[in-house]
Amino acid sequence: MKALIVAPSWIGDTIMAQPLFARLCARHPGLQLDALAPRWVAPVLQRMAEIHEVIDSPFGHGQLSIKARWRLARQLAGRGYDAVYVLPNSLKSALVPWLAGIPQRVGFTGESRYGLINVRHTLDKQALPLMIERFVQLAEAPGTPPPRPIAPPRIRSSQQEQQKTLTELGLSKPARVVAFCPGAEYGPAKRWPAAHFAALAGELAEQGCAIWLLGSPKDHAVAEEIAQLAPGLCRNLCGTTSLGQAVDLLALADLVVCNDSGLMHVAAALDRPIVALYGSSSPGFTPPLSGRADILSLNLDCSPCFKRECPLGHLDCLNKLSPGLVAARCRPWIAP
């Protein structure tokens, strides 16, 4: 059997889809499973044992591009897929598989995708509260609940890959290193303040830890602010690594301190110890799926609000999450 995954456009969502891939491979021995994915999430798919090949999806967020979708559909039609699993719920994500004539097109009905999706699941949010559960549901017949417990997502980072990344970046592995992931793609209301990260860096440095700041080019400025507030304590690597290199550096970390972000899910899938900081969002739908994740949230009356910026103008959910409190949660993981 040969099947295609239409992958999500977010790193964290793509990580949470890995248990679906594992379930499909378990149900269909010998399955060749390819993924159609945006290039910015492809590196995490390439670190999943179940994925045979990643095919580039050239469309940005929200692009329709009918002619380009038709060309891609013609390319996919020649590959002979028996089934496709469409993970995003949008209409346009189901368009290419339909144009490609893939016989079984599996997904949630979503944006009235009747016809485009012909193995249709109806989402019961109460029965499937977690995103990981909703993805795994697609491996079953519609109406059949997924088997539980669901194993957490896992991606790989070998010693050879880690050493290659260190060499490419001119880094050496410190005796103890803590990775900070200070960014959050969604917006400022998910980002712990730079001054708090800097104060935490000071606490951890006193315990003999080196600090790596990891993230995308968009996170470089806030990481630079942290580095300047904690002079000489942090190595700002935001925007200087590829996503694949960031995976390897996270795999080398003794602890990861992160906002609710894609890299939080990467760290969880690498089974690294995590202290995850929640402000405007909630761990109820997309928590870090690891037995070594410590989730910190003040659970204020006004949160979670799920806004990009604080509607009350004070951001108390993160500002009042003190460096001292976070440092106390970090200490068990970095004790000599």
SULPESUL-V964929 format. One record per residue. N is the residue number from 0. RES is the residue in three letters. PHI is phi in whole degrees, -180 to 180 (999 if undefined). Layout:
n & res & phi
N & RES & PHI
N & RES & PHI
This chain:
n & res & phi
0 & MET & 999
1 & LYS & -129
2 & ALA & -133
3 & LEU & -122
4 & ILE & -106
5 & VAL & -92
6 & ALA & -81
7 & PRO & -67
8 & SER & -97
9 & TRP & -121
10 & ILE & -62
11 & GLY & -62
12 & ASP & -63
13 & THR & -65
14 & ILE & -59
15 & MET & -72
16 & ALA & -86
17 & GLN & -58
18 & PRO & -60
19 & LEU & -62
20 & PHE & -62
21 & ALA & -63
22 & ARG & -66
23 & LEU & -63
24 & CYS & -67
25 & ALA & -69
26 & ARG & -78
27 & HIS & -129
28 & PRO & -54
29 & GLY & 84
30 & LEU & -60
31 & GLN & -97
32 & LEU & -115
33 & ASP & -104
34 & ALA & -131
35 & LEU & -101
36 & ALA & -149
37 & PRO & -62
38 & ARG & -64
39 & TRP & -77
40 & VAL & -107
41 & ALA & -55
42 & PRO & -59
43 & VAL & -76
44 & LEU & -65
45 & GLN & -69
46 & ARG & -97
47 & MET & -106
48 & ALA & -62
49 & GLU & -79
50 & ILE & -90
51 & HIS & -82
52 & GLU & -148
53 & VAL & -108
54 & ILE & -102
55 & ASP & -72
56 & SER & -101
57 & PRO & -84
58 & PHE & -95
59 & GLY & -78
60 & HIS & -57
61 & GLY & 86
62 & GLN & -72
63 & LEU & -94
64 & SER & 48
65 & ILE & -57
66 & LYS & -62
67 & ALA & -67
68 & ARG & -67
69 & TRP & -64
70 & ARG & -62
71 & LEU & -65
72 & ALA & -62
73 & ARG & -64
74 & GLN & -63
75 & LEU & -68
76 & ALA & -60
77 & GLY & -78
78 & ARG & -92
79 & GLY & 71
80 & TYR & -73
81 & ASP & -85
82 & ALA & -151
83 & VAL & -137
84 & TYR & -113
85 & VAL & -97
86 & LEU & -79
87 & PRO & -66
88 & ASN & -96
89 & SER & -79
90 & LEU & -65
91 & LYS & -68
92 & SER & -69
93 & ALA & -92
94 & LEU & -70
95 & VAL & -63
96 & PRO & -58
97 & TRP & -68
98 & LEU & -63
99 & ALA & -77
100 & GLY & 71
101 & ILE & -67
102 & PRO & -60
103 & GLN & -102
104 & ARG & -121
105 & VAL & -103
106 & GLY & 176
107 & PHE & -78
108 & THR & -56
109 & GLY & 59
110 & GLU & -78
111 & SER & 51
112 & ARG & -89
113 & TYR & -60
114 & GLY & 93
115 & LEU & -65
116 & ILE & -102
117 & ASN & -112
118 & VAL & -119
119 & ARG & -98
120 & HIS & -102
121 & THR & -104
122 & LEU & -77
123 & ASP & -108
124 & LYS & -65
125 & GLN & -74
126 & ALA & -74
127 & LEU & -127
128 & PRO & -72
129 & LEU & -100
130 & MET & -59
131 & ILE & -60
132 & GLU & -68
133 & ARG & -67
134 & PHE & -66
135 & VAL & -64
136 & GLN & -53
137 & LEU & -68
138 & ALA & -80
139 & GLU & -101
140 & ALA & -67
141 & PRO & -52
142 & GLY & 91
143 & THR & -95
144 & PRO & -68
145 & PRO & -70
146 & PRO & -68
147 & ARG & -124
148 & PRO & -74
149 & ILE & -94
150 & ALA & -64
151 & PRO & -68
152 & PRO & -61
153 & ARG & -140
154 & ILE & -127
155 & ARG & -110
156 & SER & -150
157 & SER & -82
158 & GLN & -59
159 & GLN & -65
160 & GLU & -65
161 & GLN & -64
162 & GLN & -66
163 & LYS & -61
164 & THR & -65
165 & LEU & -59
166 & THR & -65
167 & GLU & -63
168 & LEU & -95
169 & GLY & 67
170 & LEU & -110
171 & SER & -123
172 & LYS & -79
173 & PRO & -65
174 & ALA & -58
175 & ARG & -141
176 & VAL & -133
177 & VAL & -113
178 & ALA & -97
179 & PHE & -102
180 & CYS & -117
181 & PRO & -84
182 & GLY & -92
183 & ALA & -162
184 & GLU & -60
185 & TYR & -68
186 & GLY & 155
187 & PRO & -60
188 & ALA & -73
189 & LYS & -111
190 & ARG & -110
191 & TRP & -61
192 & PRO & -60
193 & ALA & -58
194 & ALA & -64
195 & HIS & -68
196 & PHE & -58
197 & ALA & -65
198 & ALA & -63
199 & LEU & -65
200 & ALA & -58
201 & GLY & -62
202 & GLU & -62
203 & LEU & -72
204 & ALA & -63
205 & GLU & -65
206 & GLN & -89
207 & GLY & 88
208 & CYS & -99
209 & ALA & -86
210 & ILE & -122
211 & TRP & -108
212 & LEU & -102
213 & LEU & -120
214 & GLY & 167
215 & SER & -88
216 & PRO & -56
217 & LYS & -65
218 & ASP & -93
219 & HIS & -61
220 & ALA & -65
221 & VAL & -68
222 & ALA & -67
223 & GLU & -66
224 & GLU & -62
225 & ILE & -61
226 & ALA & -62
227 & GLN & -74
228 & LEU & -77
229 & ALA & -127
230 & PRO & -56
231 & GLY & 77
232 & LEU & -101
233 & CYS & -123
234 & ARG & -104
235 & ASN & -82
236 & LEU & -109
237 & CYS & -65
238 & GLY & 86
239 & THR & -102
240 & THR & -114
241 & SER & -77
242 & LEU & -63
243 & GLY & -60
244 & GLN & -68
245 & ALA & -62
246 & VAL & -57
247 & ASP & -67
248 & LEU & -69
249 & LEU & -64
250 & ALA & -64
251 & LEU & -86
252 & ALA & -74
253 & ASP & -79
254 & LEU & -159
255 & VAL & -124
256 & VAL & -109
257 & CYS & -148
258 & ASN & -76
259 & ASP & -69
260 & SER & -153
261 & GLY & -60
262 & LEU & -68
263 & MET & -60
264 & HIS & -71
265 & VAL & -62
266 & ALA & -61
267 & ALA & -64
268 & ALA & -70
269 & LEU & -91
270 & ASP & 61
271 & ARG & -88
272 & PRO & -62
273 & ILE & -131
274 & VAL & -114
275 & ALA & -105
276 & LEU & -107
277 & TYR & -113
278 & GLY & -119
279 & SER & -78
280 & SER & -107
281 & SER & -128
282 & PRO & -77
283 & GLY & -69
284 & PHE & -106
285 & THR & -133
286 & PRO & -73
287 & PRO & -67
288 & LEU & -93
289 & SER & -158
290 & GLY & -74
291 & ARG & -115
292 & ALA & -108
293 & ASP & -107
294 & ILE & -95
295 & LEU & -114
296 & SER & -148
297 & LEU & -79
298 & ASN & 52
299 & LEU & -68
300 & ASP & -61
301 & CYS & -91
302 & SER & -128
303 & PRO & -80
304 & CYS & -102
305 & PHE & 61
306 & LYS & -97
307 & ARG & -72
308 & GLU & -129
309 & CYS & -64
310 & PRO & -69
311 & LEU & -98
312 & GLY & 81
313 & HIS & -113
314 & LEU & 50
315 & ASP & -60
316 & CYS & -59
317 & LEU & -110
318 & ASN & -61
319 & LYS & -88
320 & LEU & -84
321 & SER & -75
322 & PRO & -57
323 & GLY & -63
324 & LEU & -64
325 & VAL & -67
326 & ALA & -60
327 & ALA & -63
328 & ARG & -76
329 & CYS & -80
330 & ARG & -57
331 & PRO & -59
332 & TRP & -83
333 & ILE & -116
334 & ALA & -61
335 & PRO & -57
